[in-house]
């Protein structure tokens, strides 16, 4: 009976070990998923930050008058910093730039 109990204890230990391995793998998978999400957010923030710096004032003022850009901005402005949002919103509200022109000199708002 003692040998039977010893065998049974080793079987229980194996089951506990297997369960521990499975729980460990689930935890590692969860951590990898969280890390991937963090990396994605960081990459997006970096890209947006670089984009903000790349645009000059004139481009922002002209681009902000285009209806399609204004529609996009109403949905995606939260991608940008609060200061940049206020800056663009002010230009949209004031409409203080001349209508953008294409490379031929035609106003973009008149292009069909």
VEXKEGU-760847 format. One record per atom (N, C-alpha, C): x, y negated, z; atom name. Coordinates in Angstrom, 2 decimals. Example, Ala and Ser with C-alpha at 12.3 -4.5 7.8 and 13.67 -1.06 7.14 Angstrom:
residues 2
<pt east="13.19" north="5.69" up="7.80" at="N"/>
<pt east="12.30" north="4.50" up="7.80" at="CA"/>
<pt east="13.20" north="3.30" up="7.80" at="C"/>
<pt east="12.85" north="2.25" up="7.08" at="N"/>
<pt east="13.67" north="1.06" up="7.14" at="CA"/>
<pt east="12.90" north="-0.03" up="7.87" at="C"/>
***
This chain:
residues 112
<pt east="0.81" north="1.17" up="0.00" at="N"/>
<pt east="0.00" north="0.00" up="0.00" at="CA"/>
<pt east="0.87" north="-1.25" up="0.00" at="C"/>
<pt east="1.98" north="-1.19" up="0.66" at="N"/>
<pt east="2.88" north="-2.33" up="0.74" at="CA"/>
<pt east="3.43" north="-2.67" up="-0.64" at="C"/>
<pt east="3.73" north="-1.65" up="-1.44" at="N"/>
<pt east="4.22" north="-1.89" up="-2.80" at="CA"/>
<pt east="3.10" north="-2.50" up="-3.65" at="C"/>
<pt east="1.88" north="-2.05" up="-3.47" at="N"/>
<pt east="0.73" north="-2.58" up="-4.20" at="CA"/>
<pt east="0.50" north="-4.06" up="-3.86" at="C"/>
<pt east="0.66" north="-4.40" up="-2.58" at="N"/>
<pt east="0.48" north="-5.78" up="-2.17" at="CA"/>
<pt east="1.61" north="-6.66" up="-2.73" at="C"/>
<pt east="2.83" north="-6.12" up="-2.77" at="N"/>
<pt east="3.96" north="-6.85" up="-3.33" at="CA"/>
<pt east="3.74" north="-7.14" up="-4.80" at="C"/>
<pt east="3.20" north="-6.15" up="-5.52" at="N"/>
<pt east="2.89" north="-6.33" up="-6.93" at="CA"/>
<pt east="1.81" north="-7.39" up="-7.10" at="C"/>
<pt east="0.82" north="-7.32" up="-6.26" at="N"/>
<pt east="-0.27" north="-8.28" up="-6.34" at="CA"/>
<pt east="0.21" north="-9.70" up="-6.05" at="C"/>
<pt east="1.08" north="-9.88" up="-5.10" at="N"/>
<pt east="1.62" north="-11.19" up="-4.77" at="CA"/>
<pt east="2.42" north="-11.73" up="-5.95" at="C"/>
<pt east="3.20" north="-10.88" up="-6.62" at="N"/>
<pt east="3.97" north="-11.34" up="-7.78" at="CA"/>
<pt east="3.05" north="-11.73" up="-8.93" at="C"/>
<pt east="1.94" north="-11.01" up="-9.10" at="N"/>
<pt east="0.98" north="-11.36" up="-10.15" at="CA"/>
<pt east="0.34" north="-12.71" up="-9.85" at="C"/>
<pt east="0.00" north="-12.95" up="-8.60" at="N"/>
<pt east="-0.58" north="-14.24" up="-8.21" at="CA"/>
<pt east="0.44" north="-15.36" up="-8.43" at="C"/>
<pt east="1.70" north="-15.09" up="-8.09" at="N"/>
<pt east="2.75" north="-16.09" up="-8.29" at="CA"/>
<pt east="2.92" north="-16.41" up="-9.77" at="C"/>
<pt east="2.82" north="-15.39" up="-10.62" at="N"/>
<pt east="2.90" north="-15.62" up="-12.07" at="CA"/>
<pt east="1.75" north="-16.47" up="-12.57" at="C"/>
<pt east="0.57" north="-16.21" up="-12.09" at="N"/>
<pt east="-0.62" north="-16.98" up="-12.50" at="CA"/>
<pt east="-0.46" north="-18.43" up="-12.05" at="C"/>
<pt east="-0.03" north="-18.62" up="-10.82" at="N"/>
<pt east="0.17" north="-19.98" up="-10.31" at="CA"/>
<pt east="1.24" north="-20.69" up="-11.14" at="C"/>
<pt east="2.31" north="-19.99" up="-11.47" at="N"/>
<pt east="3.37" north="-20.57" up="-12.30" at="CA"/>
<pt east="2.85" north="-20.97" up="-13.67" at="C"/>
<pt east="2.03" north="-20.11" up="-14.27" at="N"/>
<pt east="1.47" north="-20.41" up="-15.60" at="CA"/>
<pt east="0.54" north="-21.62" up="-15.54" at="C"/>
<pt east="-0.27" north="-21.68" up="-14.50" at="N"/>
<pt east="-1.17" north="-22.82" up="-14.33" at="CA"/>
<pt east="-0.37" north="-24.11" up="-14.16" at="C"/>
<pt east="0.71" north="-24.03" up="-13.39" at="N"/>
<pt east="1.57" north="-25.20" up="-13.18" at="CA"/>
<pt east="2.18" north="-25.67" up="-14.50" at="C"/>
<pt east="2.61" north="-24.75" up="-15.33" at="N"/>
<pt east="3.18" north="-25.10" up="-16.64" at="CA"/>
<pt east="2.13" north="-25.78" up="-17.51" at="C"/>
<pt east="0.93" north="-25.25" up="-17.53" at="N"/>
<pt east="-0.15" north="-25.84" up="-18.34" at="CA"/>
<pt east="-0.47" north="-27.25" up="-17.85" at="C"/>
<pt east="-0.57" north="-27.42" up="-16.53" at="N"/>
<pt east="-0.85" north="-28.75" up="-15.98" at="CA"/>
<pt east="0.29" north="-29.71" up="-16.34" at="C"/>
<pt east="1.52" north="-29.24" up="-16.26" at="N"/>
<pt east="2.67" north="-30.07" up="-16.64" at="CA"/>
<pt east="2.62" north="-30.49" up="-18.09" at="C"/>
<pt east="2.25" north="-29.57" up="-18.98" at="N"/>
<pt east="2.14" north="-29.89" up="-20.41" at="CA"/>
<pt east="1.03" north="-30.90" up="-20.67" at="C"/>
<pt east="-0.08" north="-30.77" up="-19.98" at="N"/>
<pt east="-1.18" north="-31.73" up="-20.13" at="CA"/>
<pt east="-0.71" north="-33.11" up="-19.69" at="C"/>
<pt east="0.01" north="-33.18" up="-18.57" at="N"/>
<pt east="0.52" north="-34.45" up="-18.08" at="CA"/>
<pt east="1.49" north="-35.07" up="-19.07" at="C"/>
<pt east="2.40" north="-34.28" up="-19.62" at="N"/>
<pt east="3.36" north="-34.79" up="-20.60" at="CA"/>
<pt east="2.63" north="-35.32" up="-21.84" at="C"/>
<pt east="1.62" north="-34.58" up="-22.30" at="N"/>
<pt east="0.83" north="-35.04" up="-23.44" at="CA"/>
<pt east="0.14" north="-36.36" up="-23.16" at="C"/>
<pt east="-0.41" north="-36.50" up="-21.97" at="N"/>
<pt east="-1.07" north="-37.74" up="-21.57" at="CA"/>
<pt east="-0.07" north="-38.90" up="-21.55" at="C"/>
<pt east="1.08" north="-38.67" up="-20.97" at="N"/>
<pt east="2.11" north="-39.71" up="-20.90" at="CA"/>
<pt east="2.60" north="-40.12" up="-22.29" at="C"/>
<pt east="2.76" north="-39.17" up="-23.18" at="N"/>
<pt east="3.16" north="-39.48" up="-24.55" at="CA"/>
<pt east="2.10" north="-40.34" up="-25.24" at="C"/>
<pt east="0.84" north="-39.99" up="-25.02" at="N"/>
<pt east="-0.26" north="-40.76" up="-25.61" at="CA"/>
<pt east="-0.24" north="-42.20" up="-25.10" at="C"/>
<pt east="-0.06" north="-42.37" up="-23.78" at="N"/>
<pt east="-0.01" north="-43.71" up="-23.21" at="CA"/>
<pt east="1.18" north="-44.49" up="-23.76" at="C"/>
<pt east="2.32" north="-43.83" up="-23.88" at="N"/>
<pt east="3.52" north="-44.49" up="-24.40" at="CA"/>
<pt east="3.30" north="-44.93" up="-25.85" at="C"/>
<pt east="2.64" north="-44.10" up="-26.63" at="N"/>
<pt east="2.35" north="-44.45" up="-28.03" at="CA"/>
<pt east="1.47" north="-45.69" up="-28.10" at="C"/>
<pt east="0.45" north="-45.75" up="-27.26" at="N"/>
<pt east="-0.44" north="-46.92" up="-27.23" at="CA"/>
<pt east="0.33" north="-48.18" up="-26.86" at="C"/>
<pt east="1.20" north="-48.07" up="-25.86" at="N"/>
<pt east="1.98" north="-49.22" up="-25.42" at="CA"/>
<pt east="2.91" north="-49.69" up="-26.53" at="C"/>
<pt east="3.55" north="-48.74" up="-27.21" at="N"/>
<pt east="4.45" north="-49.09" up="-28.30" at="CA"/>
<pt east="3.70" north="-49.79" up="-29.43" at="C"/>
<pt east="2.50" north="-49.32" up="-29.73" at="N"/>
<pt east="1.69" north="-49.93" up="-30.79" at="CA"/>
<pt east="1.32" north="-51.37" up="-30.44" at="C"/>
<pt east="0.90" north="-51.59" up="-29.21" at="N"/>
<pt east="0.53" north="-52.93" up="-28.77" at="CA"/>
<pt east="1.75" north="-53.85" up="-28.81" at="C"/>
<pt east="2.88" north="-53.35" up="-28.34" at="N"/>
<pt east="4.11" north="-54.16" up="-28.33" at="CA"/>
<pt east="4.52" north="-54.53" up="-29.76" at="C"/>
<pt east="4.44" north="-53.58" up="-30.67" at="N"/>
<pt east="4.80" north="-53.85" up="-32.07" at="CA"/>
<pt east="3.86" north="-54.89" up="-32.68" at="C"/>
<pt east="2.58" north="-54.79" up="-32.39" at="N"/>
<pt east="1.61" north="-55.76" up="-32.91" at="CA"/>
<pt east="1.88" north="-57.15" up="-32.36" at="C"/>
<pt east="2.14" north="-57.23" up="-31.06" at="N"/>
<pt east="2.43" north="-58.53" up="-30.45" at="CA"/>
<pt east="3.69" north="-59.14" up="-31.04" at="C"/>
<pt east="4.70" north="-58.34" up="-31.28" at="N"/>
<pt east="5.93" north="-58.84" up="-31.87" at="CA"/>
<pt east="5.69" north="-59.34" up="-33.27" at="C"/>
<pt east="4.94" north="-58.58" up="-34.06" at="N"/>
<pt east="4.63" north="-58.98" up="-35.43" at="CA"/>
<pt east="3.86" north="-60.29" up="-35.46" at="C"/>
<pt east="2.85" north="-60.39" up="-34.63" at="N"/>
<pt east="2.04" north="-61.60" up="-34.59" at="CA"/>
<pt east="2.88" north="-62.79" up="-34.15" at="C"/>
<pt east="3.73" north="-62.59" up="-33.16" at="N"/>
<pt east="4.59" north="-63.67" up="-32.68" at="CA"/>
<pt east="5.52" north="-64.17" up="-33.79" at="C"/>
<pt east="6.10" north="-63.25" up="-34.53" at="N"/>
<pt east="6.97" north="-63.64" up="-35.64" at="CA"/>
<pt east="6.18" north="-64.36" up="-36.73" at="C"/>
<pt east="4.97" north="-63.91" up="-36.99" at="N"/>
<pt east="4.12" north="-64.52" up="-38.01" at="CA"/>
<pt east="3.78" north="-65.95" up="-37.62" at="C"/>
<pt east="3.47" north="-66.15" up="-36.32" at="N"/>
<pt east="3.16" north="-67.50" up="-35.84" at="CA"/>
<pt east="4.32" north="-68.44" up="-36.09" at="C"/>
<pt east="5.54" north="-67.99" up="-35.85" at="N"/>
<pt east="6.72" north="-68.82" up="-36.03" at="CA"/>
<pt east="7.02" north="-69.07" up="-37.50" at="C"/>
<pt east="6.63" north="-68.16" up="-38.36" at="N"/>
<pt east="6.98" north="-68.27" up="-39.78" at="CA"/>
<pt east="6.13" north="-69.30" up="-40.53" at="C"/>
<pt east="4.91" north="-69.49" up="-40.07" at="N"/>
<pt east="4.04" north="-70.44" up="-40.77" at="CA"/>
<pt east="4.39" north="-71.88" up="-40.40" at="C"/>
<pt east="4.44" north="-72.74" up="-41.37" at="N"/>
<pt east="4.67" north="-74.14" up="-41.04" at="CA"/>
<pt east="3.32" north="-74.84" up="-40.90" at="C"/>
<pt east="3.35" north="-76.03" up="-40.39" at="N"/>
<pt east="2.13" north="-76.79" up="-40.08" at="CA"/>
<pt east="1.27" north="-76.99" up="-41.31" at="C"/>
<pt east="1.86" north="-77.38" up="-42.42" at="N"/>
<pt east="1.08" north="-77.64" up="-43.63" at="CA"/>
<pt east="0.36" north="-76.38" up="-44.09" at="C"/>
<pt east="1.04" north="-75.24" up="-44.05" at="N"/>
<pt east="0.41" north="-74.00" up="-44.48" at="CA"/>
<pt east="-0.78" north="-73.66" up="-43.60" at="C"/>
<pt east="-0.63" north="-73.81" up="-42.31" at="N"/>
<pt east="-1.72" north="-73.51" up="-41.38" at="CA"/>
<pt east="-2.91" north="-74.41" up="-41.66" at="C"/>
<pt east="-2.64" north="-75.70" up="-41.86" at="N"/>
<pt east="-3.72" north="-76.65" up="-42.10" at="CA"/>
<pt east="-4.45" north="-76.31" up="-43.39" at="C"/>
<pt east="-3.73" north="-75.99" up="-44.44" at="N"/>
<pt east="-4.36" north="-75.68" up="-45.72" at="CA"/>
<pt east="-5.09" north="-74.34" up="-45.67" at="C"/>
<pt east="-4.43" north="-73.35" up="-45.14" at="N"/>
<pt east="-5.02" north="-72.01" up="-45.09" at="CA"/>
<pt east="-6.28" north="-72.00" up="-44.23" at="C"/>
<pt east="-6.26" north="-72.76" up="-43.14" at="N"/>
<pt east="-7.40" north="-72.75" up="-42.21" at="CA"/>
<pt east="-8.68" north="-73.30" up="-42.82" at="C"/>
<pt east="-8.58" north="-73.99" up="-43.97" at="N"/>
<pt east="-9.78" north="-74.52" up="-44.62" at="CA"/>
<pt east="-10.46" north="-73.52" up="-45.54" at="C"/>
<pt east="-9.80" north="-72.44" up="-45.88" at="N"/>
<pt east="-10.40" north="-71.45" up="-46.78" at="CA"/>
<pt east="-11.51" north="-70.69" up="-46.05" at="C"/>
<pt east="-12.69" north="-70.57" up="-46.67" at="N"/>
<pt east="-13.81" north="-69.89" up="-46.01" at="CA"/>
<pt east="-13.49" north="-68.45" up="-45.59" at="C"/>
<pt east="-12.79" north="-67.72" up="-46.42" at="N"/>
<pt east="-12.45" north="-66.34" up="-46.06" at="CA"/>
<pt east="-11.53" north="-66.26" up="-44.86" at="C"/>
<pt east="-10.61" north="-67.21" up="-44.78" at="N"/>
<pt east="-9.70" north="-67.26" up="-43.63" at="CA"/>
<pt east="-10.48" north="-67.62" up="-42.38" at="C"/>
<pt east="-11.40" north="-68.55" up="-42.50" at="N"/>
<pt east="-12.20" north="-68.93" up="-41.34" at="CA"/>
<pt east="-13.05" north="-67.76" up="-40.85" at="C"/>
<pt east="-13.58" north="-66.98" up="-41.77" at="N"/>
<pt east="-14.36" north="-65.81" up="-41.38" at="CA"/>
<pt east="-13.46" north="-64.78" up="-40.68" at="C"/>
<pt east="-12.29" north="-64.53" up="-41.26" at="N"/>
<pt east="-11.34" north="-63.60" up="-40.65" at="CA"/>
<pt east="-10.91" north="-64.10" up="-39.28" at="C"/>
<pt east="-10.64" north="-65.41" up="-39.19" at="N"/>
<pt east="-10.18" north="-66.00" up="-37.93" at="CA"/>
<pt east="-11.21" north="-65.82" up="-36.84" at="C"/>
<pt east="-12.49" north="-65.92" up="-37.18" at="N"/>
<pt east="-13.54" north="-65.77" up="-36.17" at="CA"/>
<pt east="-13.55" north="-64.36" up="-35.57" at="C"/>
<pt east="-13.04" north="-63.40" up="-36.32" at="N"/>
<pt east="-13.02" north="-62.01" up="-35.84" at="CA"/>
<pt east="-11.67" north="-61.66" up="-35.21" at="C"/>
<pt east="-10.58" north="-62.18" up="-35.74" at="N"/>
<pt east="-9.24" north="-61.73" up="-35.34" at="CA"/>
<pt east="-8.39" north="-62.76" up="-34.60" at="C"/>
<pt east="-8.93" north="-63.89" up="-34.21" at="N"/>
<pt east="-8.12" north="-64.92" up="-33.56" at="CA"/>
<pt east="-7.53" north="-64.43" up="-32.24" at="C"/>
<pt east="-8.17" north="-63.43" up="-31.62" at="N"/>
<pt east="-7.65" north="-62.92" up="-30.35" at="CA"/>
<pt east="-6.32" north="-62.20" up="-30.49" at="C"/>
<pt east="-5.86" north="-61.96" up="-31.70" at="N"/>
<pt east="-4.54" north="-61.36" up="-31.92" at="CA"/>
<pt east="-3.44" north="-62.36" up="-31.60" at="C"/>
<pt east="-3.77" north="-63.63" up="-31.55" at="N"/>
<pt east="-2.77" north="-64.68" up="-31.41" at="CA"/>
<pt east="-2.82" north="-65.28" up="-30.01" at="C"/>
<pt east="-1.77" north="-66.03" up="-29.68" at="N"/>
<pt east="-1.68" north="-66.65" up="-28.36" at="CA"/>
<pt east="-2.76" north="-67.71" up="-28.21" at="C"/>
<pt east="-3.08" north="-68.04" up="-26.96" at="N"/>
<pt east="-4.12" north="-69.04" up="-26.69" at="CA"/>
<pt east="-3.76" north="-70.40" up="-27.30" at="C"/>
<pt east="-2.50" north="-70.78" up="-27.19" at="N"/>
<pt east="-2.08" north="-72.07" up="-27.75" at="CA"/>
<pt east="-2.27" north="-72.10" up="-29.26" at="C"/>
<pt east="-1.90" north="-71.02" up="-29.92" at="N"/>
<pt east="-2.04" north="-70.96" up="-31.37" at="CA"/>
<pt east="-3.52" north="-70.95" up="-31.77" at="C"/>
<pt east="-4.36" north="-70.25" up="-31.01" at="N"/>
<pt east="-5.79" north="-70.24" up="-31.28" at="CA"/>
<pt east="-6.36" north="-71.66" up="-31.19" at="C"/>
<pt east="-6.00" north="-72.38" up="-30.14" at="N"/>
<pt east="-6.48" north="-73.75" up="-29.99" at="CA"/>
<pt east="-6.01" north="-74.63" up="-31.15" at="C"/>
<pt east="-4.77" north="-74.44" up="-31.53" at="N"/>
<pt east="-4.19" north="-75.22" up="-32.62" at="CA"/>
<pt east="-4.96" north="-75.01" up="-33.92" at="C"/>
<pt east="-5.18" north="-73.76" up="-34.29" at="N"/>
<pt east="-5.90" north="-73.45" up="-35.53" at="CA"/>
<pt east="-7.36" north="-73.88" up="-35.43" at="C"/>
<pt east="-7.99" north="-73.61" up="-34.28" at="N"/>
<pt east="-9.39" north="-74.01" up="-34.10" at="CA"/>
<pt east="-9.56" north="-75.52" up="-34.26" at="C"/>
<pt east="-8.59" north="-76.29" up="-33.77" at="N"/>
<pt east="-8.65" north="-77.75" up="-33.91" at="CA"/>
<pt east="-8.62" north="-78.14" up="-35.39" at="C"/>
<pt east="-7.74" north="-77.52" up="-36.16" at="N"/>
<pt east="-7.64" north="-77.84" up="-37.59" at="CA"/>
<pt east="-8.90" north="-77.43" up="-38.34" at="C"/>
<pt east="-9.47" north="-76.31" up="-37.96" at="N"/>
<pt east="-10.71" north="-75.87" up="-38.62" at="CA"/>
<pt east="-11.83" north="-76.85" up="-38.29" at="C"/>
<pt east="-11.95" north="-77.23" up="-37.02" at="N"/>
<pt east="-13.02" north="-78.14" up="-36.60" at="CA"/>
<pt east="-12.89" north="-79.52" up="-37.25" at="C"/>
<pt east="-11.66" north="-80.00" up="-37.34" at="N"/>
<pt east="-11.44" north="-81.33" up="-37.91" at="CA"/>
<pt east="-11.46" north="-81.32" up="-39.43" at="C"/>
<pt east="-11.14" north="-80.18" up="-40.03" at="N"/>
<pt east="-11.05" north="-80.11" up="-41.48" at="CA"/>
<pt east="-10.10" north="-81.17" up="-42.01" at="C"/>
<pt east="-8.95" north="-81.31" up="-41.33" at="N"/>
<pt east="-8.08" north="-82.46" up="-41.57" at="CA"/>
<pt east="-7.03" north="-82.26" up="-42.65" at="C"/>
<pt east="-7.15" north="-81.25" up="-43.45" at="N"/>
<pt east="-6.16" north="-81.05" up="-44.51" at="CA"/>
<pt east="-6.84" north="-81.15" up="-45.86" at="C"/>
<pt east="-6.06" north="-81.47" up="-46.83" at="N"/>
<pt east="-6.59" north="-81.45" up="-48.20" at="CA"/>
<pt east="-6.85" north="-80.00" up="-48.57" at="C"/>
<pt east="-7.78" north="-79.78" up="-49.47" at="N"/>
<pt east="-8.07" north="-78.42" up="-49.91" at="CA"/>
<pt east="-6.81" north="-77.81" up="-50.52" at="C"/>
<pt east="-6.53" north="-76.57" up="-50.22" at="N"/>
<pt east="-5.34" north="-75.92" up="-50.79" at="CA"/>
<pt east="-5.42" north="-75.87" up="-52.31" at="C"/>
<pt east="-4.26" north="-75.90" up="-52.94" at="N"/>
<pt east="-4.20" north="-75.80" up="-54.40" at="CA"/>
<pt east="-3.38" north="-74.58" up="-54.78" at="C"/>
<pt east="-3.70" north="-73.98" up="-55.92" at="N"/>
<pt east="-2.91" north="-72.83" up="-56.37" at="CA"/>
<pt east="-1.70" north="-73.34" up="-57.16" at="C"/>
<pt east="-0.94" north="-72.44" up="-57.71" at="N"/>
<pt east="0.29" north="-72.83" up="-58.40" at="CA"/>
<pt east="0.05" north="-73.66" up="-59.65" at="C"/>
<pt east="-1.18" north="-73.68" up="-60.16" at="N"/>
<pt east="-1.48" north="-74.50" up="-61.35" at="CA"/>
<pt east="-1.96" north="-75.90" up="-60.95" at="C"/>
<pt east="-2.16" north="-76.11" up="-59.65" at="N"/>
<pt east="-2.63" north="-77.41" up="-59.19" at="CA"/>
<pt east="-4.15" north="-77.48" up="-59.04" at="C"/>
<pt east="-4.85" north="-76.38" up="-59.29" at="N"/>
<pt east="-6.30" north="-76.34" up="-59.15" at="CA"/>
<pt east="-6.66" north="-76.11" up="-57.69" at="C"/>
<pt east="-7.64" north="-76.86" up="-57.19" at="N"/>
<pt east="-8.07" north="-76.66" up="-55.81" at="CA"/>
<pt east="-8.63" north="-75.25" up="-55.68" at="C"/>
<pt east="-8.22" north="-74.57" up="-54.61" at="N"/>
<pt east="-8.68" north="-73.18" up="-54.40" at="CA"/>
<pt east="-10.17" north="-73.09" up="-54.18" at="C"/>
<pt east="-10.74" north="-74.11" up="-53.58" at="N"/>
<pt east="-12.19" north="-74.07" up="-53.32" at="CA"/>
<pt east="-13.01" north="-74.13" up="-54.60" at="C"/>
<pt east="-12.40" north="-74.58" up="-55.71" at="N"/>
<pt east="-13.15" north="-74.69" up="-56.97" at="CA"/>
<pt east="-12.91" north="-73.50" up="-57.90" at="C"/>
<pt east="-12.02" north="-72.60" up="-57.50" at="N"/>
<pt east="-11.71" north="-71.44" up="-58.34" at="CA"/>
<pt east="-12.85" north="-70.43" up="-58.22" at="C"/>
<pt east="-13.31" north="-69.91" up="-59.35" at="N"/>
<pt east="-14.40" north="-68.93" up="-59.34" at="CA"/>
<pt east="-13.85" north="-67.54" up="-59.51" at="C"/>
***
